[in-house]
Amino acid sequence: MIFDSYEAYKQASFKPKVCILGSGPAGTTIARKLGAAGIPVVVLEAGSREFSDQSQDFYRGATVGDYYFDLDITRLRFMGGSSNHWAGWCRVLDRQDFEPKAWAPDTGWPISRADIEPYLGDVHDILELPDFRPDVPISDDIRWVQLIKSPAVRFGEKFAGELDRSKTIAVVLNTYATELAGDGRRVTGARLWSNGQDAGTFTADYFITCTGGLENSRLLLWSNRRSNGGVVPNAAALGRYWMEHPTFEGGNAILANYDEFEVDASNEAFFSPTLAAMERLQILNFGIRLIESPYPNVKRLIADLACTAPDMAEWMSSKLDQRLRCAAQLYVAWEQAPLASTRSSCRRPMSTMPACRASSCTGRSRRSSAVRCSKA
Ligand SMILES: Cc1cc2nc3c(=O)[nH]c(=O)nc-3n(C[C@H](O)[C@H](O)[C@H](O)COP(=O)(O)OP(=O)(O)OC[C@H]3O[C@@H](n4cnc5c(N)ncnc54)[C@H](O)[C@@H]3O)c2cc1C
């Protein structure tokens, strides 16, 4: 069932056990799983079926400090969430991504790769993925990895029909939580706002926040402040360790050997370090994206190189007669070191007005940055 307003939903007398906030990939996936198990679940979605400036405006904010994308550009506030514009690139996390690393404080997750493996079949169905091939070692330090460019499933479009037909899942659009209440043991209710007005308190046995990385933190931090720690009692990490995947243009390469890897349909190939290299160099994981450039670029690169490293340029030229065919651009996306000081925090309420309108969001240095939204 999909309801366009909270008013319409109330008339249906649906009795949910679980309330999920947000209908992006996380919220929709959990709702479908619970619904299939016969557990009645309501999904409260802030936006409507389609994009609207009015809803998107709530995501507005300004970032200062290190460059970061506008907060109302990176995220989408309507049914299906940011899957409405995600690129669809997929890769299974490496085993070492979950494990603590002695050389990098605060690394390690409370779950392991083995914990997610049972769900990979579901993921393939949801995201319409072919099977992944195993990584291929290129050297002791580097492996050729596979990154699948999937059809970029839009969760709202793909699952709207199924959700509408469901008897166990109710999706309520244009309705959002401004605050959760809790007594230190459990969440007791959510304060709702719908179609421009206060919609009272919603109760359910369980609440699951799926409002996206930044909004989850903002909602929980604000709720915790209002309930004196009653929503997340152990909140030391709440809103901290904010992370992205910083991407840098690493440089250019001239490819001398084609035997060890293949490029995909977009003339790209991806590489990551081996665990041994990460341990030896005391670095975190990264992905190198190699994009082949046409042959004339090889000559230009060698000409550029001749100015700064003539011997190497000469060696490169001598290779031109051999199997050397292409130049490539290299981009590197790096795993960010977890830093407690890198945080998102909201100093004022998730208001009934667009949340970050007229707000100031500050970002500090790369090693200690913050995204902070506060009503001016
Ligand atoms: C341009 C771009 C490209 C990307 N490409 C990739 C990629 O190639 N591969 C990849 O793995 N990831 C990619 N991502 C990241 C991916 O889109 C996100 O990780 C994913 O959408 C997060 O899903 P989510 O359900 O946690 O949150 P979201 O998708 O953000 O969904 C949150 C939902 O909650 C709703 N909501 C917000 N606040 C409230 C509230 N208070 N009450 C009720 N509802 C609320 C929103 O309207 C939204 O529908 C990309 C992201 C962007 C922006």
The ligand as an SDF file (V2000), in Angstrom:
LIG
                    3D

 53 58  0  0  0  0  0  0  0  0999 V2000
   25.7090   11.1810   -7.4420 C   0  0  0  0  0  0  0  0  0  0  0  0
   25.7910    9.9070   -6.6130 C   0  0  0  0  0  0  0  0  0  0  0  0
   26.2950    8.7490   -7.1920 C   0  0  0  0  0  0  0  0  0  0  0  0
   26.3840    7.5830   -6.4330 C   0  0  0  0  0  0  0  0  0  0  0  0
   26.8750    6.4480   -7.0130 N   0  0  0  0  0  0  0  0  0  0  0  0
   27.0240    5.3230   -6.2910 C   0  0  0  0  0  0  0  0  0  0  0  0
   27.5470    4.1440   -6.8800 C   0  0  0  0  0  0  0  0  0  0  0  0
   27.8930    4.1170   -8.0620 O   0  0  0  0  0  0  0  0  0  0  0  0
   27.6570    3.0270   -6.1060 N   0  0  0  0  0  0  0  0  0  0  0  0
   27.2730    3.0270   -4.7880 C   0  0  0  0  0  0  0  0  0  0  0  0
   27.3880    1.9870   -4.1410 O   0  0  0  0  0  0  0  0  0  0  0  0
   26.7610    4.1280   -4.2070 N   0  0  0  0  0  0  0  0  0  0  0  0
   26.6260    5.2720   -4.9310 C   0  0  0  0  0  0  0  0  0  0  0  0
   26.0980    6.3870   -4.3470 N   0  0  0  0  0  0  0  0  0  0  0  0
   25.6910    6.3250   -2.9300 C   0  0  0  0  0  0  0  0  0  0  0  0
   24.2770    5.7530   -2.7950 C   0  0  0  0  0  0  0  0  0  0  0  0
   23.3790    6.4670   -3.6100 O   0  0  0  0  0  0  0  0  0  0  0  0
   23.8570    5.8590   -1.3230 C   0  0  0  0  0  0  0  0  0  0  0  0
   24.8190    5.1710   -0.5420 O   0  0  0  0  0  0  0  0  0  0  0  0
   22.4730    5.2620   -1.0590 C   0  0  0  0  0  0  0  0  0  0  0  0
   21.4920    5.9120   -1.8080 O   0  0  0  0  0  0  0  0  0  0  0  0
   22.1590    5.3680    0.4410 C   0  0  0  0  0  0  0  0  0  0  0  0
   20.9070    4.7590    0.6590 O   0  0  0  0  0  0  0  0  0  0  0  0
   20.0620    5.0710    1.9580 P   0  0  0  0  0  0  0  0  0  0  0  0
   18.8080    4.3030    1.8370 O   0  0  0  0  0  0  0  0  0  0  0  0
   20.9240    4.8530    3.1530 O   0  0  0  0  0  0  0  0  0  0  0  0
   19.7950    6.6590    1.9350 O   0  0  0  0  0  0  0  0  0  0  0  0
   19.1000    7.6000    0.8330 P   0  0  0  0  0  0  0  0  0  0  0  0
   19.2250    7.0160   -0.5180 O   0  0  0  0  0  0  0  0  0  0  0  0
   19.6690    8.9510    1.0710 O   0  0  0  0  0  0  0  0  0  0  0  0
   17.5530    7.5920    1.2310 O   0  0  0  0  0  0  0  0  0  0  0  0
   17.0890    8.2610    2.3760 C   0  0  0  0  0  0  0  0  0  0  0  0
   15.5830    8.4440    2.2580 C   0  0  0  0  0  0  0  0  0  0  0  0
   15.1060    8.9590    3.4920 O   0  0  0  0  0  0  0  0  0  0  0  0
   14.1750   10.0200    3.2420 C   0  0  0  0  0  0  0  0  0  0  0  0
   14.2280   10.8890    4.4340 N   0  0  0  0  0  0  0  0  0  0  0  0
   15.1710   11.7970    4.7750 C   0  0  0  0  0  0  0  0  0  0  0  0
   14.9010   12.3460    5.9790 N   0  0  0  0  0  0  0  0  0  0  0  0
   13.7690   11.7590    6.4190 C   0  0  0  0  0  0  0  0  0  0  0  0
   12.9930   11.8940    7.6200 C   0  0  0  0  0  0  0  0  0  0  0  0
   13.3720   12.7170    8.6190 N   0  0  0  0  0  0  0  0  0  0  0  0
   11.8540   11.1450    7.7540 N   0  0  0  0  0  0  0  0  0  0  0  0
   11.4710   10.2830    6.7550 C   0  0  0  0  0  0  0  0  0  0  0  0
   12.1600   10.1320    5.6000 N   0  0  0  0  0  0  0  0  0  0  0  0
   13.3180   10.8500    5.4450 C   0  0  0  0  0  0  0  0  0  0  0  0
   14.6690   10.6620    1.9580 C   0  0  0  0  0  0  0  0  0  0  0  0
   13.6360   11.3650    1.2900 O   0  0  0  0  0  0  0  0  0  0  0  0
   15.1540    9.4420    1.1750 C   0  0  0  0  0  0  0  0  0  0  0  0
   14.1510    8.8670    0.3980 O   0  0  0  0  0  0  0  0  0  0  0  0
   25.9980    7.5710   -5.0760 C   0  0  0  0  0  0  0  0  0  0  0  0
   25.4740    8.7430   -4.4990 C   0  0  0  0  0  0  0  0  0  0  0  0
   25.3790    9.8950   -5.2600 C   0  0  0  0  0  0  0  0  0  0  0  0
   24.8280   11.1280   -4.6190 C   0  0  0  0  0  0  0  0  0  0  0  0
  1  2  1  0
  2  3  1  0
  2 52  2  0
  3  4  2  0
  4  5  1  0
  4 50  1  0
  5  6  2  0
  6  7  1  0
  6 13  1  0
  7  8  2  0
  7  9  1  0
  9 10  1  0
 10 11  2  0
 10 12  1  0
 12 13  2  0
 13 14  1  0
 14 15  1  0
 14 50  1  0
 15 16  1  0
 16 17  1  0
 16 18  1  0
 18 19  1  0
 18 20  1  0
 20 21  1  0
 20 22  1  0
 22 23  1  0
 23 24  1  0
 24 25  2  0
 24 26  1  0
 24 27  1  0
 27 28  1  0
 28 29  2  0
 28 30  1  0
 28 31  1  0
 31 32  1  0
 32 33  1  0
 33 34  1  0
 33 48  1  0
 34 35  1  0
 35 36  1  0
 35 46  1  0
 36 37  1  0
 36 45  1  0
 37 38  2  0
 38 39  1  0
 39 40  1  0
 39 45  2  0
 40 41  1  0
 40 42  2  0
 42 43  1  0
 43 44  2  0
 44 45  1  0
 46 47  1  0
 46 48  1  0
 48 49  1  0
 50 51  2  0
 51 52  1  0
 52 53  1  0
M  END
$$$$
